[in-house]
């Protein structure tokens, strides 16, 4: 079933479990996200300020309605400890209809 780009998964990373939980709880409490999954620590390699860095990070998968992306981005930026957090939105093009309906119902404010 096609969702007509009504739904997105926003991905961000955090340096600690505590910062990840803070963002997740805020988004779910305010119904900006139906679900936020906090993933196990991973190792990230990246360029920052002319250096190659290696850090442990926690990934967040945020399931939401696409219309709420700007508010989600703003909230992440407000709460995130990084100067330039990774915030990427992926369109959910297909999914279990009951699950997509649950996202829509859960995010109604």
N, CA, C and O atoms as a GROMACS GRO file, in nm:
protein
  436
    1UNK      N    1   0.085  -0.119   0.000
    1UNK     CA    2   0.000   0.000   0.000
    1UNK      C    3   0.089   0.124   0.000
    1UNK      O    4   0.182   0.133   0.080
    2UNK      N    5   0.063   0.216  -0.085
    2UNK     CA    6   0.141   0.338  -0.094
    2UNK      C    7   0.091   0.439   0.008
    2UNK      O    8  -0.030   0.454   0.029
    3UNK      N    9   0.185   0.509   0.071
    3UNK     CA   10   0.149   0.608   0.172
    3UNK      C   11   0.143   0.749   0.114
    3UNK      O   12   0.113   0.844   0.187
    4UNK      N   13   0.172   0.765  -0.015
    4UNK     CA   14   0.171   0.896  -0.080
    4UNK      C   15   0.262   0.996  -0.006
    4UNK      O   16   0.227   1.113   0.008
    5UNK      N   17   0.376   0.948   0.040
    5UNK     CA   18   0.474   1.031   0.110
    5UNK      C   19   0.418   1.101   0.233
    5UNK      O   20   0.464   1.210   0.268
    6UNK      N   21   0.320   1.040   0.297
    6UNK     CA   22   0.264   1.095   0.420
    6UNK      C   23   0.351   1.064   0.541
    6UNK      O   24   0.340   1.129   0.645
    7UNK      N   25   0.436   0.963   0.527
    7UNK     CA   26   0.512   0.914   0.642
    7UNK      C   27   0.662   0.918   0.612
    7UNK      O   28   0.705   0.900   0.499
    8UNK      N   29   0.739   0.942   0.717
    8UNK     CA   30   0.884   0.949   0.704
    8UNK      C   31   0.950   0.876   0.820
    8UNK      O   32   0.890   0.854   0.925
    9UNK      N   33   1.075   0.841   0.797
    9UNK     CA   34   1.162   0.797   0.905
    9UNK      C   35   1.276   0.897   0.909
    9UNK      O   36   1.351   0.910   0.812
   10UNK      N   37   1.289   0.966   1.019
   10UNK     CA   38   1.396   1.062   1.038
   10UNK      C   39   1.506   0.991   1.116
   10UNK      O   40   1.479   0.922   1.214
   11UNK      N   41   1.630   1.009   1.071
   11UNK     CA   42   1.744   0.944   1.136
   11UNK      C   43   1.836   1.052   1.191
   11UNK      O   44   1.869   1.149   1.121
   12UNK      N   45   1.876   1.035   1.315
   12UNK     CA   46   1.976   1.121   1.376
   12UNK      C   47   2.066   1.034   1.462
   12UNK      O   48   2.034   0.918   1.489
   13UNK      N   49   2.177   1.089   1.505
   13UNK     CA   50   2.267   1.019   1.596
   13UNK      C   51   2.298   1.110   1.714
   13UNK      O   52   2.293   1.233   1.702
   14UNK      N   53   2.328   1.049   1.827
   14UNK     CA   54   2.362   1.122   1.949
   14UNK      C   55   2.488   1.064   2.010
   14UNK      O   56   2.521   0.948   1.986
   15UNK      N   57   2.559   1.144   2.089
   15UNK     CA   58   2.682   1.095   2.149
   15UNK      C   59   2.660   1.005   2.270
   15UNK      O   60   2.747   0.925   2.304
   16UNK      N   61   2.542   1.015   2.334
   16UNK     CA   62   2.516   0.936   2.454
   16UNK      C   63   2.373   0.883   2.452
   16UNK      O   64   2.286   0.935   2.384
   17UNK      N   65   2.352   0.778   2.529
   17UNK     CA   66   2.217   0.723   2.545
   17UNK      C   67   2.127   0.827   2.610
   17UNK      O   68   2.009   0.838   2.575
   18UNK      N   69   2.179   0.903   2.704
   18UNK     CA   70   2.099   1.003   2.773
   18UNK      C   71   2.047   1.110   2.677
   18UNK      O   72   1.930   1.147   2.683
   19UNK      N   73   2.134   1.160   2.588
   19UNK     CA   74   2.088   1.261   2.493
   19UNK      C   75   1.988   1.201   2.394
   19UNK      O   76   1.894   1.269   2.352
   20UNK      N   77   2.007   1.075   2.357
   20UNK     CA   78   1.914   1.007   2.267
   20UNK      C   79   1.777   0.992   2.334
   20UNK      O   80   1.674   1.016   2.271
   21UNK      N   81   1.776   0.953   2.460
   21UNK     CA   82   1.649   0.936   2.533
   21UNK      C   83   1.577   1.069   2.550
   21UNK      O   84   1.455   1.074   2.541
   22UNK      N   85   1.651   1.177   2.574
   22UNK     CA   86   1.592   1.309   2.589
   22UNK      C   87   1.518   1.350   2.462
   22UNK      O   88   1.404   1.397   2.467
   23UNK      N   89   1.583   1.331   2.348
   23UNK     CA   90   1.520   1.365   2.220
   23UNK      C   91   1.401   1.274   2.192
   23UNK      O   92   1.294   1.322   2.154
   24UNK      N   93   1.418   1.144   2.212
   24UNK     CA   94   1.310   1.048   2.186
   24UNK      C   95   1.188   1.080   2.271
   24UNK      O   96   1.076   1.085   2.220
   25UNK      N   97   1.209   1.101   2.398
   25UNK     CA   98   1.097   1.127   2.488
   25UNK      C   99   1.025   1.256   2.451
   25UNK      O  100   0.902   1.261   2.453
   26UNK      N  101   1.099   1.359   2.417
   26UNK     CA  102   1.038   1.486   2.378
   26UNK      C  103   0.952   1.472   2.253
   26UNK      O  104   0.840   1.523   2.249
   27UNK      N  105   1.003   1.402   2.152
   27UNK     CA  106   0.928   1.385   2.027
   27UNK      C  107   0.802   1.302   2.047
   27UNK      O  108   0.697   1.336   1.991
   28UNK      N  109   0.811   1.195   2.125
   28UNK     CA  110   0.695   1.109   2.147
   28UNK      C  111   0.594   1.179   2.238
   28UNK      O  112   0.474   1.175   2.213
   29UNK      N  113   0.643   1.244   2.344
   29UNK     CA  114   0.551   1.315   2.436
   29UNK      C  115   0.469   1.420   2.364
   29UNK      O  116   0.351   1.438   2.394
   30UNK      N  117   0.529   1.490   2.269
   30UNK     CA  118   0.459   1.597   2.197
   30UNK      C  119   0.390   1.549   2.070
   30UNK      O  120   0.343   1.630   1.990
   31UNK      N  121   0.386   1.418   2.051
   31UNK     CA  122   0.319   1.356   1.936
   31UNK      C  123   0.376   1.400   1.803
   31UNK      O  124   0.306   1.402   1.702
   32UNK      N  125   0.504   1.436   1.802
   32UNK     CA  126   0.572   1.464   1.676
   32UNK      C  127   0.619   1.334   1.612
   32UNK      O  128   0.641   1.327   1.491
   33UNK      N  129   0.634   1.231   1.693
   33UNK     CA  130   0.674   1.098   1.645
   33UNK      C  131   0.586   0.993   1.709
   33UNK      O  132   0.548   1.004   1.826
   34UNK      N  133   0.552   0.892   1.631
   34UNK     CA  134   0.476   0.779   1.684
   34UNK      C  135   0.568   0.685   1.762
   34UNK      O  136   0.528   0.625   1.862
   35UNK      N  137   0.691   0.675   1.714
   35UNK     CA  138   0.786   0.580   1.772
   35UNK      C  139   0.927   0.629   1.743
   35UNK      O  140   0.957   0.678   1.634
   36UNK      N  141   1.014   0.617   1.843
   36UNK     CA  142   1.156   0.645   1.824
   36UNK      C  143   1.232   0.523   1.875
   36UNK      O  144   1.221   0.486   1.992
   37UNK      N  145   1.307   0.462   1.787
   37UNK     CA  146   1.390   0.348   1.826
   37UNK      C  147   1.532   0.397   1.849
   37UNK      O  148   1.591   0.464   1.765
   38UNK      N  149   1.585   0.363   1.965
   38UNK     CA  150   1.722   0.397   1.999
   38UNK      C  151   1.805   0.272   1.974
   38UNK      O  152   1.784   0.167   2.036
   39UNK      N  153   1.899   0.285   1.882
   39UNK     CA  154   1.978   0.171   1.837
   39UNK      C  155   2.106   0.158   1.920
   39UNK      O  156   2.154   0.254   1.980
   40UNK      N  157   2.158   0.037   1.922
   40UNK     CA  158   2.281   0.008   1.995
   40UNK      C  159   2.395   0.099   1.949
   40UNK      O  160   2.394   0.148   1.837
   41UNK      N  161   2.491   0.119   2.037
   41UNK     CA  162   2.605   0.204   1.996
   41UNK      C  163   2.670   0.154   1.868
   41UNK      O  164   2.678   0.034   1.842
   42UNK      N  165   2.716   0.248   1.789
   42UNK     CA  166   2.786   0.218   1.665
   42UNK      C  167   2.908   0.308   1.658
   42UNK      O  168   2.919   0.405   1.733
   43UNK      N  169   2.998   0.277   1.569
   43UNK     CA  170   3.117   0.359   1.551
   43UNK      C  171   3.101   0.439   1.422
   43UNK      O  172   3.074   0.383   1.316
   44UNK      N  173   3.118   0.570   1.432
   44UNK     CA  174   3.109   0.659   1.317
   44UNK      C  175   3.246   0.716   1.285
   44UNK      O  176   3.320   0.757   1.375
   45UNK      N  177   3.278   0.720   1.158
   45UNK     CA  178   3.398   0.786   1.106
   45UNK      C  179   3.351   0.902   1.021
   45UNK      O  180   3.261   0.886   0.939
   46UNK      N  181   3.410   1.019   1.039
   46UNK     CA  182   3.365   1.136   0.964
   46UNK      C  183   3.473   1.244   0.966
   46UNK      O  184   3.563   1.243   1.049
   47UNK      N  185   3.460   1.337   0.871
   47UNK     CA  186   3.548   1.455   0.867
   47UNK      C  187   3.483   1.565   0.950
   47UNK      O  188   3.364   1.590   0.937
   48UNK      N  189   3.561   1.630   1.035
   48UNK     CA  190   3.512   1.746   1.110
   48UNK      C  191   3.630   1.837   1.139
   48UNK      O  192   3.730   1.795   1.199
   49UNK      N  193   3.619   1.960   1.097
   49UNK     CA  194   3.722   2.061   1.118
   49UNK      C  195   3.860   2.011   1.073
   49UNK      O  196   3.958   2.016   1.148
   50UNK      N  197   3.864   1.964   0.950
   50UNK     CA  198   3.987   1.918   0.884
   50UNK      C  199   4.053   1.798   0.952
   50UNK      O  200   4.174   1.778   0.936
   51UNK      N  201   3.978   1.721   1.024
   51UNK     CA  202   4.031   1.599   1.086
   51UNK      C  203   3.936   1.484   1.059
   51UNK      O  204   3.815   1.503   1.041
   52UNK      N  205   3.992   1.364   1.057
   52UNK     CA  206   3.909   1.244   1.051
   52UNK      C  207   3.884   1.202   1.195
   52UNK      O  208   3.977   1.178   1.272
   53UNK      N  209   3.756   1.192   1.230
   53UNK     CA  210   3.717   1.159   1.366
   53UNK      C  211   3.655   1.020   1.371
   53UNK      O  212   3.602   0.970   1.272
   54UNK      N  213   3.664   0.959   1.486
   54UNK     CA  214   3.601   0.830   1.513
   54UNK      C  215   3.535   0.840   1.650
   54UNK      O  216   3.601   0.868   1.750
   55UNK      N  217   3.403   0.817   1.652
   55UNK     CA  218   3.329   0.827   1.778
   55UNK      C  219   3.224   0.720   1.788
   55UNK      O  220   3.174   0.669   1.688
   56UNK      N  221   3.190   0.686   1.910
   56UNK     CA  222   3.076   0.599   1.937
   56UNK      C  223   2.952   0.687   1.938
   56UNK      O  224   2.950   0.793   2.000
   57UNK      N  225   2.848   0.642   1.869
   57UNK     CA  226   2.724   0.718   1.863
   57UNK      C  227   2.605   0.624   1.878
   57UNK      O  228   2.616   0.503   1.858
   58UNK      N  229   2.492   0.683   1.913
   58UNK     CA  230   2.365   0.612   1.927
   58UNK      C  231   2.273   0.662   1.816
   58UNK      O  232   2.254   0.783   1.803
   59UNK      N  233   2.217   0.572   1.736
   59UNK     CA  234   2.127   0.612   1.627
   59UNK      C  235   1.982   0.614   1.676
   59UNK      O  236   1.942   0.532   1.758
   60UNK      N  237   1.906   0.709   1.624
   60UNK     CA  238   1.762   0.715   1.650
   60UNK      C  239   1.690   0.702   1.517
   60UNK      O  240   1.723   0.771   1.420
   61UNK      N  241   1.590   0.614   1.512
   61UNK     CA  242   1.501   0.601   1.398
   61UNK      C  243   1.365   0.654   1.444
   61UNK      O  244   1.301   0.596   1.531
   62UNK      N  245   1.323   0.763   1.383
   62UNK     CA  246   1.204   0.835   1.426
   62UNK      C  247   1.095   0.816   1.321
   62UNK      O  248   1.110   0.864   1.208
   63UNK      N  249   0.986   0.747   1.356
   63UNK     CA  250   0.875   0.727   1.263
   63UNK      C  251   0.771   0.835   1.287
   63UNK      O  252   0.726   0.856   1.400
   64UNK      N  253   0.734   0.903   1.177
   64UNK     CA  254   0.650   1.022   1.193
   64UNK      C  255   0.569   1.050   1.067
   64UNK      O  256   0.585   0.984   0.964
   65UNK      N  257   0.482   1.149   1.078
   65UNK     CA  258   0.412   1.202   0.961
   65UNK      C  259   0.503   1.306   0.896
   65UNK      O  260   0.562   1.390   0.964
   66UNK      N  261   0.513   1.299   0.766
   66UNK     CA  262   0.602   1.388   0.691
   66UNK      C  263   0.574   1.535   0.722
   66UNK      O  264   0.666   1.616   0.727
   67UNK      N  265   0.449   1.570   0.741
   67UNK     CA  266   0.411   1.710   0.767
   67UNK      C  267   0.476   1.765   0.894
   67UNK      O  268   0.483   1.887   0.911
   68UNK      N  269   0.523   1.678   0.983
   68UNK     CA  270   0.584   1.722   1.108
   68UNK      C  271   0.736   1.734   1.101
   68UNK      O  272   0.801   1.761   1.202
   69UNK      N  273   0.793   1.714   0.982
   69UNK     CA  274   0.939   1.714   0.972
   69UNK      C  275   1.002   1.843   1.026
   69UNK      O  276   1.097   1.836   1.104
   70UNK      N  277   0.953   1.959   0.986
   70UNK     CA  278   1.016   2.085   1.028
   70UNK      C  279   1.016   2.100   1.180
   70UNK      O  280   1.115   2.145   1.237
   71UNK      N  281   0.908   2.062   1.244
   71UNK     CA  282   0.901   2.070   1.390
   71UNK      C  283   0.997   1.970   1.454
   71UNK      O  284   1.057   1.999   1.557
   72UNK      N  285   1.010   1.853   1.394
   72UNK     CA  286   1.104   1.752   1.445
   72UNK      C  287   1.247   1.802   1.431
   72UNK      O  288   1.327   1.792   1.524
   73UNK      N  289   1.280   1.857   1.315
   73UNK     CA  290   1.414   1.911   1.294
   73UNK      C  291   1.445   2.020   1.397
   73UNK      O  292   1.553   2.021   1.456
   74UNK      N  293   1.352   2.108   1.417
   74UNK     CA  294   1.371   2.217   1.514
   74UNK      C  295   1.392   2.162   1.654
   74UNK      O  296   1.482   2.208   1.725
   75UNK      N  297   1.312   2.065   1.694
   75UNK     CA  298   1.324   2.007   1.828
   75UNK      C  299   1.459   1.938   1.846
   75UNK      O  300   1.524   1.954   1.950
   76UNK      N  301   1.500   1.861   1.746
   76UNK     CA  302   1.630   1.794   1.755
   76UNK      C  303   1.741   1.898   1.771
   76UNK      O  304   1.830   1.882   1.855
   77UNK      N  305   1.736   2.003   1.691
   77UNK     CA  306   1.839   2.108   1.699
   77UNK      C  307   1.840   2.176   1.836
   77UNK      O  308   1.946   2.211   1.887
   78UNK      N  309   1.723   2.194   1.896
   78UNK     CA  310   1.714   2.256   2.029
   78UNK      C  311   1.777   2.169   2.137
   78UNK      O  312   1.842   2.220   2.228
   79UNK      N  313   1.760   2.037   2.126
   79UNK     CA  314   1.801   1.945   2.232
   79UNK      C  315   1.935   1.878   2.208
   79UNK      O  316   1.995   1.823   2.300
   80UNK      N  317   1.984   1.883   2.086
   80UNK     CA  318   2.102   1.806   2.048
   80UNK      C  319   2.230   1.876   2.091
   80UNK      O  320   2.242   1.998   2.078
   81UNK      N  321   2.328   1.800   2.143
   81UNK     CA  322   2.454   1.863   2.186
   81UNK      C  323   2.551   1.896   2.073
   81UNK      O  324   2.645   1.973   2.095
   82UNK      N  325   2.531   1.843   1.952
   82UNK     CA  326   2.623   1.870   1.842
   82UNK      C  327   2.593   2.005   1.778
   82UNK      O  328   2.479   2.051   1.779
   83UNK      N  329   2.696   2.070   1.724
   83UNK     CA  330   2.678   2.193   1.648
   83UNK      C  331   2.601   2.167   1.519
   83UNK      O  332   2.517   2.246   1.478
   84UNK      N  333   2.632   2.054   1.454
   84UNK     CA  334   2.568   2.017   1.328
   84UNK      C  335   2.524   1.871   1.338
   84UNK      O  336   2.596   1.781   1.295
   85UNK      N  337   2.406   1.846   1.394
   85UNK     CA  338   2.361   1.708   1.406
   85UNK      C  339   2.320   1.649   1.271
   85UNK      O  340   2.272   1.720   1.182
   86UNK      N  341   2.341   1.520   1.258
   86UNK     CA  342   2.288   1.450   1.141
   86UNK      C  343   2.137   1.445   1.157
   86UNK      O  344   2.086   1.394   1.256
   87UNK      N  345   2.066   1.497   1.058
   87UNK     CA  346   1.921   1.484   1.054
   87UNK      C  347   1.886   1.456   0.909
   87UNK      O  348   1.902   1.541   0.821
   88UNK      N  349   1.838   1.334   0.885
   88UNK     CA  350   1.805   1.290   0.750
   88UNK      C  351   1.665   1.232   0.752
   88UNK      O  352   1.632   1.151   0.839
   89UNK      N  353   1.581   1.273   0.658
   89UNK     CA  354   1.446   1.220   0.648
   89UNK      C  355   1.434   1.132   0.524
   89UNK      O  356   1.472   1.172   0.414
   90UNK      N  357   1.381   1.014   0.544
   90UNK     CA  358   1.357   0.920   0.435
   90UNK      C  359   1.206   0.900   0.422
   90UNK      O  360   1.138   0.875   0.522
   91UNK      N  361   1.155   0.910   0.301
   91UNK     CA  362   1.012   0.885   0.278
   91UNK      C  363   0.983   0.737   0.293
   91UNK      O  364   1.056   0.652   0.243
   92UNK      N  365   0.875   0.708   0.362
   92UNK     CA  366   0.826   0.571   0.371
   92UNK      C  367   0.727   0.555   0.256
   92UNK      O  368   0.617   0.611   0.259
   93UNK      N  369   0.765   0.479   0.156
   93UNK     CA  370   0.681   0.467   0.037
   93UNK      C  371   0.580   0.354   0.048
   93UNK      O  372   0.476   0.357  -0.018
   94UNK      N  373   0.610   0.255   0.127
   94UNK     CA  374   0.519   0.142   0.147
   94UNK      C  375   0.535   0.090   0.288
   94UNK      O  376   0.639   0.108   0.351
   95UNK      N  377   0.432   0.026   0.337
   95UNK     CA  378   0.436  -0.032   0.470
   95UNK      C  379   0.305  -0.100   0.502
   95UNK      O  380   0.207  -0.086   0.430
   96UNK      N  381   0.305  -0.174   0.610
   96UNK     CA  382   0.183  -0.241   0.655
   96UNK      C  383   0.077  -0.135   0.681
   96UNK      O  384   0.099  -0.047   0.764
   97UNK      N  385  -0.037  -0.140   0.613
   97UNK     CA  386  -0.138  -0.036   0.628
   97UNK      C  387  -0.178  -0.009   0.774
   97UNK      O  388  -0.195   0.107   0.812
   98UNK      N  389  -0.192  -0.113   0.854
   98UNK     CA  390  -0.229  -0.092   0.994
   98UNK      C  391  -0.121  -0.016   1.070
   98UNK      O  392  -0.152   0.064   1.157
   99UNK      N  393   0.007  -0.042   1.037
   99UNK     CA  394   0.117   0.029   1.102
   99UNK      C  395   0.117   0.176   1.061
   99UNK      O  396   0.134   0.263   1.146
  100UNK      N  397   0.099   0.202   0.933
  100UNK     CA  398   0.095   0.341   0.887
  100UNK      C  399  -0.024   0.416   0.946
  100UNK      O  400  -0.012   0.533   0.982
  101UNK      N  401  -0.138   0.348   0.958
  101UNK     CA  402  -0.255   0.408   1.024
  101UNK      C  403  -0.223   0.441   1.169
  101UNK      O  404  -0.264   0.545   1.220
  102UNK      N  405  -0.149   0.351   1.236
  102UNK     CA  406  -0.111   0.374   1.375
  102UNK      C  407  -0.023   0.498   1.387
  102UNK      O  408  -0.042   0.578   1.478
  103UNK      N  409   0.072   0.515   1.296
  103UNK     CA  410   0.156   0.635   1.299
  103UNK      C  411   0.068   0.759   1.287
  103UNK      O  412   0.082   0.854   1.364
  104UNK      N  413  -0.023   0.758   1.191
  104UNK     CA  414  -0.109   0.873   1.166
  104UNK      C  415  -0.195   0.905   1.289
  104UNK      O  416  -0.206   1.020   1.331
  105UNK      N  417  -0.256   0.803   1.346
  105UNK     CA  418  -0.343   0.823   1.464
  105UNK      C  419  -0.263   0.870   1.585
  105UNK      O  420  -0.308   0.956   1.661
  106UNK      N  421  -0.144   0.814   1.604
  106UNK     CA  422  -0.062   0.846   1.719
  106UNK      C  423  -0.009   0.988   1.714
  106UNK      O  424   0.008   1.052   1.819
  107UNK      N  425   0.017   1.040   1.596
  107UNK     CA  426   0.075   1.173   1.581
  107UNK      C  427  -0.029   1.284   1.571
  107UNK      O  428   0.007   1.400   1.552
  108UNK      N  429  -0.156   1.250   1.583
  108UNK     CA  430  -0.258   1.355   1.577
  108UNK      C  431  -0.254   1.437   1.705
  108UNK      O  432  -0.257   1.384   1.816
  109UNK      N  433  -0.248   1.568   1.685
  109UNK     CA  434  -0.244   1.659   1.800
  109UNK      C  435  -0.368   1.742   1.805
  109UNK      O  436  -0.384   1.825   1.894
   0.00000   0.00000   0.00000
